[in-house]
Amino acid sequence: MVDRQRSRYVGGSEGAPPLPPAGGYAGAARARGGLDAAAGLPTASGVTYTDPATAPKQGVNGLGLAAISATVIFAVILLLLMLAGGTDALYGVTLLVLQLAIVGVIVAAMLTRRGRMLGAIALAVSLVCNVATVGAVGALYSSATQTYDGTKSEQQRHEEAYPGVKDYSPQDALSGPSLESVQAEGDALMAAIRERLSDRYGYTWEQSGAVDVSPERNGYGGESMLRKYTSTVWTTEQPVQDDARKRQVMQAISEVLLERGMSDLYPLNEIDAGISPDMVAKLYGSTEPSRQHTWEYYGDTYPDPMRFYAYAYDLSNDPTGEFRTQREAIAAQTGEPLEGIQLVVFARRVLPDADRAEFEERLREYPGF
């Protein structure tokens, strides 16, 4: 016998869910009236309920976008001008007017609700990159690198490329010893001094630092082809704290210099060396050599460019410990002993052999310099 009540819910396909009863499920009608009906309130006519997830989003404010775009582009232009050495252009009327116009756009963007955030970002960028700040940095950069291309005349650019040094005869550089000969002579000099002091006093030596060769400034805002030379440093591994021994050491060094045709050693740490007593005390710890932490002696090959310096560092004459701190900082960088006798050679305005032909060729463009 067929169950007529059950057959009402059987579809044409097995496994499908049953059809809802006539009139729908209980409680379904309550949802038709929206939230008011679900709460048991009368349905409000003319009211539409909108899902927040499907609400249309507001677009980017055009004024704010214009403010941030103009600010970023203007900042990039300022930075490029600074790096190019156009410091004078940064303070031109055109850039000042553009800066004011961009400020106006930023203010207008901040007065709108949707453009306020972009306007604030643009304002922050403008406070960092503007004509005043970038111009100041550009002036410092130009001063440090001597790049004033925006204001230089052709004559100034020509002088800037001068291969020699202002007020120094290029013929002296050509006729004097080369960089390589000065280096060889300095190495031989210090080797002879080390041998003399080792034989006489039993000192052993430690080499530190590295040879430094750097270009001279030419006096016209550019770099010369002439070079500055600094040798490596040689220091005794034994401290020398007795004043009598220090004088004996300096006398032995002076003997070597005289044997090689150089000048006698000259003390720079004494008040009769032409330095004011206050400066002597500041540089060497005292005006009295017996209380000084540093003795400095000098010799040269004048008129040739080589200069020789001998130092005696003595930490026993450092009551405050300040000089020890300085020496420890230097030793940490170079590895040299904290105290002892130290030797070093300098030279100025020397020409490398490899640059001689080019130096002479470029000098032809500078008659009368």
C-alpha positions in Angstrom: 0.0 0.0 0.0 1.4 3.4 -1.0 1.9 6.0 1.7 0.4 9.1 0.1 1.7 11.4 2.8 5.3 10.2 2.2 5.0 10.2 -1.6 4.5 14.0 -1.5 8.2 14.4 -0.5 9.8 12.0 -2.9 11.4 13.6 -6.0 12.2 12.1 -9.3 15.8 11.4 -8.4 16.9 9.2 -5.7 19.4 10.7 -3.2 18.1 14.3 -3.7 17.0 16.3 -0.7 13.3 16.3 -0.1 11.2 19.2 -1.2 10.1 21.7 1.4 6.6 21.4 2.7 3.9 23.5 1.3 4.2 27.1 2.6 7.9 26.6 3.4 9.7 25.8 6.7 8.5 27.3 9.9 10.3 30.6 10.7 11.4 31.2 7.1 8.9 33.9 6.6 10.4 36.0 9.4 13.6 36.6 7.4 11.6 38.0 4.5 10.9 41.2 6.3 14.6 41.9 6.9 16.1 42.8 10.3 12.9 44.5 11.6 10.8 41.4 10.9 13.4 39.2 12.6 13.3 41.4 15.6 9.5 41.2 15.7 9.1 44.8 14.6 6.8 46.0 11.8 8.4 46.1 8.4 9.6 49.5 7.5 8.5 50.5 4.1 11.0 52.1 1.7 14.1 51.0 3.7 16.8 49.0 1.9 19.4 47.0 3.8 22.8 46.9 2.2 25.6 44.5 3.0 28.7 46.5 4.0 31.0 44.0 2.1 29.2 45.0 -1.1 29.3 48.8 -0.5 31.2 50.7 -3.2 34.7 51.9 -2.1 35.8 55.5 -2.4 38.6 56.2 -4.9 41.9 58.0 -4.3 41.5 61.7 -4.1 42.9 63.4 -7.2 44.3 66.4 -5.3 46.1 64.2 -2.8 47.6 62.1 -5.6 48.7 65.3 -7.4 50.4 66.6 -4.2 52.4 63.5 -3.5 53.4 63.0 -7.2 54.5 66.6 -7.6 56.4 66.5 -4.3 58.3 63.3 -5.2 59.2 64.5 -8.7 60.4 67.9 -7.3 62.5 66.2 -4.6 64.2 64.0 -7.3 65.0 67.1 -9.4 66.5 68.8 -6.4 68.7 65.8 -5.6 69.9 65.4 -9.2 70.8 69.1 -9.3 72.7 68.8 -6.1 74.7 65.8 -7.2 75.4 67.5 -10.5 77.0 70.5 -8.7 74.2 72.9 -9.7 74.1 74.6 -6.3 73.4 78.0 -7.9 70.4 76.6 -9.8 68.8 75.4 -6.5 68.3 79.0 -5.5 66.9 80.1 -8.8 63.6 81.9 -9.2 62.1 78.9 -11.1 62.6 76.4 -8.4 61.4 78.8 -5.7 58.2 79.4 -7.6 57.7 75.6 -8.1 58.3 75.0 -4.5 55.6 77.5 -3.5 53.2 76.0 -6.0 53.7 72.6 -4.6 53.2 73.9 -1.1 49.9 75.3 -2.3 48.8 71.9 -3.7 49.8 70.2 -0.5 47.7 72.6 1.6 44.7 72.2 -0.7 45.0 68.4 -0.5 45.1 68.5 3.3 41.9 70.5 3.4 40.0 67.6 1.7 38.9 64.6 3.7 40.1 62.0 1.3 43.3 63.8 0.3 44.4 64.5 3.8 46.6 61.4 4.2 48.5 61.8 0.9 48.8 65.6 1.6 50.4 64.8 5.0 52.9 62.4 3.4 53.7 65.0 0.7 54.3 67.6 3.5 56.7 65.3 5.3 58.7 64.8 2.1 58.7 68.5 1.4 60.1 69.2 4.9 63.0 67.0 4.2 63.7 67.7 0.5 63.1 71.4 -0.2 65.1 74.2 -1.8 66.6 75.3 1.6 67.7 71.9 2.9 68.9 70.4 -0.4 70.6 73.7 -1.2 72.5 73.7 2.0 73.6 70.2 1.6 74.6 70.9 -2.0 76.7 73.9 -0.9 78.6 71.7 1.6 79.0 69.0 -1.1 80.3 71.5 -3.6 82.7 73.0 -1.1 84.1 69.6 -0.1 84.5 68.3 -3.7 85.4 71.7 -5.2 82.6 71.3 -7.8 81.2 74.6 -8.7 80.4 73.8 -12.3 77.3 76.0 -12.4 79.2 79.2 -11.7 82.6 78.4 -13.2 83.8 80.2 -16.3 85.7 78.4 -19.1 88.9 80.0 -17.7 88.2 78.6 -14.2 87.6 75.1 -15.6 90.8 75.4 -17.5 92.7 76.3 -14.4 91.1 73.5 -12.5 92.7 71.0 -14.8 96.2 72.4 -14.3 98.5 69.4 -13.8 101.0 71.3 -11.5 100.6 73.2 -8.3 99.9 76.9 -8.0 103.0 79.0 -7.2 105.3 75.9 -7.6 107.5 75.7 -10.7 106.7 72.6 -12.8 110.3 72.6 -13.8 111.3 71.9 -10.2 109.0 68.8 -10.3 110.6 67.7 -13.6 114.2 68.3 -12.5 113.7 66.9 -9.0 113.6 63.3 -7.9 110.7 61.2 -9.0 108.2 59.5 -6.6 110.0 56.2 -7.1 113.4 57.6 -6.4 112.2 59.3 -3.2 110.6 56.1 -2.0 113.8 54.2 -2.7 115.9 56.8 -1.0 113.6 56.9 2.0 113.6 53.2 2.4 117.4 53.1 2.2 117.7 55.9 4.8 115.5 54.2 7.3 117.3 50.9 6.8 120.6 52.6 7.6 119.2 54.2 10.7 117.7 51.0 12.0 121.0 49.2 11.4 122.9 51.9 13.2 120.6 51.9 16.3 120.3 48.1 16.4 124.1 47.7 16.3 124.7 50.4 18.9 121.7 49.8 21.3 120.4 46.4 20.4 116.9 47.7 19.3 114.6 45.5 17.3 112.0 47.0 15.0 108.4 46.6 13.9 107.0 47.9 10.7 103.4 49.2 10.6 101.1 51.1 8.3 101.2 51.1 4.5 102.7 53.3 1.9 100.3 56.2 1.0 100.5 58.0 -2.3 97.8 60.7 -2.9 97.3 63.5 -5.3 98.2 67.1 -4.4 95.6 69.8 -4.8 96.7 72.2 -7.6 95.5 75.4 -5.9 92.8 76.0 -8.5 90.1 73.7 -7.2 91.4 70.5 -8.9 93.9 67.7 -8.4 97.5 67.9 -9.6 99.4 65.2 -11.2 102.0 65.6 -8.5 101.8 63.3 -5.5 102.2 63.3 -1.7 104.1 60.3 -0.4 104.1 58.8 3.1 106.3 55.8 3.9 105.5 52.9 6.2 106.4 53.5 9.9 109.2 51.7 11.8 109.1 51.7 15.6 111.4 50.1 18.2 109.9 47.2 20.1 111.7 48.5 23.2 110.5 51.7 25.0 113.1 54.5 25.5 112.3 56.5 28.6 115.7 57.8 29.7 116.4 61.4 28.5 120.1 60.8 28.0 119.4 57.7 25.9 116.9 59.6 23.8 119.5 62.3 23.0 122.1 59.6 22.1 119.6 58.0 19.8 118.8 61.3 18.0 122.5 62.0 17.7 123.1 58.6 16.1 120.3 59.3 13.7 121.7 62.7 12.9 125.1 61.1 12.0 123.4 58.9 9.4 121.6 61.8 7.9 124.8 63.8 7.6 126.6 60.9 6.0 123.9 60.7 3.4 124.0 64.4 2.5 120.9 65.5 4.4 120.5 68.2 7.0 121.2 67.7 10.7 118.2 66.7 12.9 116.3 69.6 14.3 114.1 69.4 17.4 110.6 70.6 17.0 109.5 69.9 20.6 111.6 72.7 22.2 110.4 76.2 22.8 113.2 77.7 20.8 112.0 75.9 17.7 109.8 78.8 16.7 106.6 77.4 18.2 104.8 79.3 21.0 105.2 77.7 24.5 101.5 77.1 24.8 101.5 75.2 21.5 104.6 73.2 22.6 102.9 72.2 25.8 99.7 71.2 23.9 101.5 69.1 21.3 104.2 67.5 23.4 102.8 67.5 27.0 105.1 70.1 28.5 107.5 72.9 27.6 110.3 70.9 29.3 111.7 68.0 27.3 112.3 66.0 30.4 108.5 66.0 31.1 107.3 65.6 27.5 105.6 62.4 26.3 106.7 63.1 22.7 110.0 64.2 21.2 109.9 65.2 17.5 112.9 65.7 15.3 113.1 66.7 11.7 115.6 66.5 8.8 115.3 67.0 5.0 117.0 67.0 1.7 116.2 70.6 0.8 115.7 71.7 -2.0 114.7 68.1 -2.8 111.3 67.1 -1.5 112.1 64.3 1.0 111.4 65.0 4.7 112.4 62.7 7.5 110.9 62.6 11.0 112.0 60.8 14.2 109.8 60.5 17.2 110.4 59.3 20.8 107.1 58.3 22.5 107.4 58.0 26.3 104.3 56.9 28.3 106.1 57.4 31.6 105.6 61.2 31.0 101.8 60.8 30.7 100.4 61.6 34.2 96.8 61.9 33.0 96.7 58.9 30.8 95.3 60.9 27.9 98.3 60.4 25.7 98.2 56.6 26.3 94.6 56.6 25.1 95.6 58.3 21.9 98.5 55.9 21.3 96.3 52.9 22.0 93.8 54.1 19.4 96.6 54.5 16.8 98.1 51.2 17.7 94.7 49.5 17.3 94.6 50.8 13.7 98.2 50.3 12.6 99.5 47.7 15.0 102.5 49.8 16.0 104.0 49.7 19.5 102.7 52.1 22.0 106.0 53.7 22.7 109.6 53.8 21.5 111.6 55.4 18.7 109.7 55.9 15.5 110.9 56.7 11.9 108.9 57.9 9.0 109.6 59.6 5.6 107.4 62.2 3.8 107.6 63.9 0.4 105.5 66.5 -1.3 105.0 67.4 -5.0 106.8 64.5 -6.5 106.0 63.2 -10.0 105.7 59.4 -10.8 108.0 58.3 -13.6 105.0 56.9 -15.5 103.3 60.3 -15.6 106.2 62.4 -16.8 105.3 62.4 -20.5 101.7 63.2 -19.9 102.7 65.9 -17.4 104.9 67.6 -19.9 102.2 67.3 -22.6 99.5 68.9 -20.5 101.8 71.7 -19.4 101.9 73.0 -23.0 98.3 74.1 -22.5 99.4 76.4 -19.6 102.0 78.8 -20.8 103.0 81.2 -18.1 101.6 79.2 -15.2 
